Amino acid sequence: MITLIMLGSVINYLTRSTLAVAAPTVLDELHITAKEYSWIVGAFQGAIMLQPVCGYVMDVLGLKIGFAIFAISWSFVNMLHSLAASWPVLAFLRGLLGFAEGSANPAGMKATAEWFPAKERGLAGGIYNIGASAGSMIAPPLVAWAILTYNWRAAFLITGALGLIWVVLWLLFYQSPDRHKALSTEEREHIAAGQEKHLRSDGSRPSPLEIVRQRNFWGIAMPRFLADPTWGTLSFWMPLYLSSVRHLDLKQIALTAWLPFLAADFGCVFGGIVAMRLQKRFGMTIINARRWAFTLGSVLMLGVAFVGFVESPYLAIALLSLGGFAHQTLSVTVITMSSDLFRRNEVATVAGMAGTFGNAGVLIFSLLIGGLVGTVGYTPFFICLGLLDLVGAAVLWSLVRERETI
């Protein structure tokens, strides 16, 4: 099940990364400026902030049907990108894409909460989140190949079609633990026994107003606001940075731009393993183990602050790769905490609401890059990325409290 949801995440991030890789070609052919591109990126980030709606829909309709609806939508919208002839049209399509793709994170957290005992959720969440970095890693060589072989419009058709193929697999094979016929009684009991009794679904619909009144929500939402600009920068701006500042051509970008996302794959698993080892070796609670894993990732993120100061483009890519590893180490940790702190019938809604803050951070940061990069360059932004997660760690330690067992 976690492999199936991970493949969905791969497709989700592959489609959203298609424009970023094609950006040097698309911007040149359609005569789009960096500032206009920031508005295109902003449209996506503004719409994806509506992911609490996606989470609520999946909490109400159920994960299987709800996620399928959104996946079909983002696949067709991505294919429509191939018809764009101006930046306003691209911005409109990116907005539609952002709304539909906002379903991925709530869906992943809901599936993880349903299928895994508490002690295994960190690692399971890390495996699921490999999809984010794997999809972003696959995008550079695949999209570059499509552009060089056909054109940039074909790249959107190909990645969108892959999404429709995945939907068929999802509808055929996904089922919740209580309905899955292949699940043995022992496995079902193992899952149930390892989950917190006080976080079981109470059968009610999730209340966003009740959720925002809880300090634990803000304790995971604000660190995401501070952390997610790193992923947005790697996904949307790194190819342009490598092209305009480091003077790499499309082939060189295809050979190197996937490396930070490969490193991020290892970070996904590393964060979960660190939390599990801290629990086992030092007897830490789940929440404290996750907080220490987040803090470790925050310290590693300091390396990104030096990207703009190194002369070698390959050393810069190495530092960006360290950033990808560090970001996923801490990001997976804080994302998983929605399933540690809230009831099963609230997890997708909480993950979506926290994701709204994460994408708000990406939106603000992207607009600042688009408006100021021509004046101040990229270096100040890399410095900010290196420091923001330390603030996020302080917030996580200050606000989050473990819920008492009822």
N, C-alpha and C positions, 0 to 999 in steps of 0.2 A: 504493500500500500504506500509506504513512504517513497519507494522508487517511482511509483506511478505519479504521485503528487510532485516529486522532484522533476520528472520529465515535463510536467505542466509548467513548472517554474522555469525550466530551460527554455521552453518555447516562448513563455511570457517575456523573458529578458532578451531573447534573441530578436523578437519583433520590435521591442522598444529600443534596442540598440542599433537597429538597421539604419535609421536616419543618421545617427552619430557617426557611423563608419562611412556612410555615403556623403556626409556633409561637405567635405571639400569639393566633391564633384557636383553635388546638387546646388550648393551656394554659387559656384562658378557658372553653371549652366543657366540658372534662374536669376542670376544677378541679385542675390540676397546678401545683405551686409551682416556683420557680426551682431549688431544691435537688433536687426530684424530676426536673426537666428535665435537670439536670447528670448524674444517674444514667442517664437515657435516652441522653444523648450519650456517657456513659462506657461504656455497653454496646456501642455501635457501635465506639468506639475500642479497647476491650478486645478485641473479636472481630477487628477488622481487623489487629491485631498478629499474627494467625496467618497473615499473607500469605506467610511463607516456605513454608507448606504449599502454598499456591496456586502459588508459583513452582516448587516441587519437582514438583508434579503436571504443570505445563506443560513442564518440562524433560524429564520422563519420557514423557508421553503425546504431546507435541508441542503447539505453540502453537495451531494451528487448532482441534483438538478440545477441548483443555483449556480455552481461553478461552471457547469456546461454551458449555460446561457451566456455567461460573461465571456467564456473562451471562444464561442462561436462569434460573438460580437467583435472581439478584438481581432480575430483572424480576418474577417471581412473588411473591417476598417483599415487594417494594415495594407491589405491588397489595394484598397482605394487610393492609397498614397501614390500609386503609380500613375494616377491621372492628374496629379497636381501640376499647376503651371505657374503658381505665384506663391509668395510667402503667406498671404492671408488664408489661402486654401489649405496650405500645409498646417498652419496654426489651428484651423478649425478641425481638421482631421486628427491632429495630435491631441486636441481636447477630447474628442470622442474616444480615441485610443486610451488616453490616460484614465478616463472614467472606467472603461471596461477592464483595463489591466490592474486597476486598484483592487480587484478581487483576489489576486494571487496570495498576498500576504495573509489576509484573514482566512482564506481557505487552507493554507498550509498550517496555520496555528490551530485551526479547528480540527483538522485531520490528526495532527500530532496529539492534541488533547484527548481525542476519542480513542486513539489506537495504542498509546504508550503509557506505562506507569510513570509516576512522577520522576523517579531517579533516572529514567531512560530518555526523558523528553528533551534534555539539553542536547544529547548526541543526535537524537532523531531530528530535532529542529536544525541541527548543523548539517545533517545529511540532506534534509529538504532544501536548505538555503544554498547548498552547492549548486542548485539549479540556477540561482541568480547569477553567480559568477561563471558557471559553465556556459549559460546562454550568452552572456557578455563576452566570454572567451571565444566561442564559436563564431560570433558575428564578424569580427575583422576578416578572417580568411574566407568565410563563405560569401559575405557581401562583396568583398574585393574581387573574388572570382566571378561573381555574377556581373559586376560592373565591367570587368575586363573582357569577359566572354560575350555578354549581351549589352546591357546598359543599366543605369541605376534603377530604372523603373522595374526591371525584371527582378531585382533584388527584393523588392517589396512583395511581388507576386509569389516568389518562392518561399519566403519566410512565412507569409500568411497562409499558404497552402499547408505548410507543416503543422500549423495550429489546428487546422480542420482534421488532419489525420490523428492528432493526439486526442481530440474530442471523442472520436470513435472509440479509441482505446479506453478512455475514461468511462464512457457510458457502458461499455462492455464489462469492465473488470472492477470498478470501484464499488464498495459497499461498506456500510458501517459495521463495527464488530458485532453488534447484536443481531445483525441480519445476514452476515457472511456465512454461507453454507460450508465453506472449506475450513472454517475456524473450529478447532477442537474445543471441547469443554475445558480442558486444562489451560489452553491459551487464553480463553475468554476469562477464566477465573484469575489468571495471572495478571491480566490487564486491569480487571476490576479491583483486585486486592491492592495493587500498587498505586491506585489513584486516591487523592485526598477525599475523604467522605464529606467534609464540609464544603467541597467545591462541586459536588454533584449538582446536576441540573435540578432546579425546583419546579420545572414545567412552565414557568412564566416567560413572557417575552422580555428581552433585555430592555432596560430603561437607560438611555443615554444621559438623562438628567441625573439619575442616581449614580451613574458611573463617574461623572465629572465632579461629584461632590467628595469623592474619595481621594485621599492624598496618594494612595498607591498608583492611581491612574497618572497623576502628574509626575510621580516619581519615575515612570517609564516613558511618558510622553515627552518630557523636556530633554532627557538625554538623547532621544531619537531626533528631536529638532536640531540638536547640536551636532549629532554624528552623521546624519544622512547626507549633508552636503558633500562629504567625501565621495560617496558612491555616485552622486549626481555629477560631480566633476570628472570622475573616471569614465562614466558612461557617456556623457554628452559633450564634454569639452576636451578630453585627452587627445582624440584624433586631430582636432583643430590645433591644439597646442603643439603636438608633434610635427604637424605640417607647417604652421606659420612661424613657430619659434625655433624648433629643432631642425626644420627644413628636411624632413623625411618625405619621400614620395609615397604613393599609394601602396606599392609593393612592400616598401620598408615598414609602413604602418601595419600592413597585413601580417608581416612576420614578427612584429614586436608588440603591437597594441593589446594582444591577448594575454601577455605575460602577467600584468597585475591581476587579471581575473583568475589565472591559474593559481597564483599565490593566494588569492581570496578563497579558492576551493579548500586549500589546506587550513586556512583560518576558520572556515566554517566548522570543520571537525575539531580543530585545536581548542576552540572555545568550549565546546561541549565536553571534551576530554578533561580539560583543566578543571571544570566545575565538578565532574564526577570524581576525579582524583582527590580534590580537596574534601569532598564529602566523605570519601572512603578512608583517606589517610589521617585527616585531622578531625573527623567527626563534625564537620561544619553543617549547618542547615543548608537547604537548597538555595535560599535567598542569599545568604552570605557568600556561598561558593560562587554564585553567579556575579555578585558584586565584585569579588576579587578578580574573576576572569575579565570582567569589563575594565577594571582598573589596569590590569596588565596590558590589555589591548590599547588603552589610552596612552600608556607610557611608550609603547612601540610606535604609536602614531607620530611621535615627535620627529621621526626621521623625515616625514613628508615636508616639514618646514624648510629643509635644505635643498629641495628639488630645484629651485630657481637659482641656486648659487653654484651648482656644479657645471663644469664646461662640457663634459662628455654627455651626449644624448643617451647613451646606454647606461651610464651611471644614474641619470635622471629617471630612466625607466625602471632601474633597480630600486630606487627609492619609492617610486610610485607603486612598485610591486610590494614593497614592505608595507606601504599604506593600504593596499588591498587586503593583505594578510591581517594586518592589525584591525582594520575596520570590520571585517567579517568576524574576527574573534570577539569583538565587543558587541557588534550588532546582533549576531545570533543570540548572544546572552540576554540582552535586554528585550528582544522580541519574544523569546521563549517565556519570559516572566509573566506575560499576560495569561498564560495557562497555569502558572504557579499561584496567581493571586486572585483569579476571578472564576466564577462558576462556569461549568461547561456550556450552559446556554447563553453565556455572555462573552465567551472567548473571541469569537469572530468579530463581534461588535467592538470590543475593547481593542483588539489588534488593528482594526480598521481606523478607530479614532486616534490611536497612538500613531498610526501610519500617516494620518492627516498632518500631524505636527512634524513628522519626519519630512514629508514632502513639502510642507510649508518652508522648512529650512532650505531644502533644495531649490525651491522657487526663488526665494529671496537671494540666495547665494548666486544662482544663475543670472538673475537680472542685474546683480551688482557686477558680475564678471562681464556681461554683455555691455553694460554702460561704462565701465571703467577700464577694461583691459587695454583699450587703445591708448589710454593715458598713463596708467601705472604699470601695465604688464601683468603677468600671471604671478610673479613672486609673492606679493603681499597676500594673495589668496591662499597660496600653499602654506605660508606661515600661519594664517588663521586656522587652516585645516589641522595643522599640527598641534594647536593649542585648545581647540574647542572641546575635544573629548575629555580633557582633564577637568574642565568645568562640568561636563556631563557626569563624570564619575563622582564629583562632589555632590551633585544633585541626587544621584542614585543612592548614595550613602545617607544623605540627609532626610529624604522624604519617604523612601519605601519602608514599610513595616510588614512583617510577616503576619498573616491573618491567623488568629487563634483558632484551634480546632474546636468545633462545636460538638 
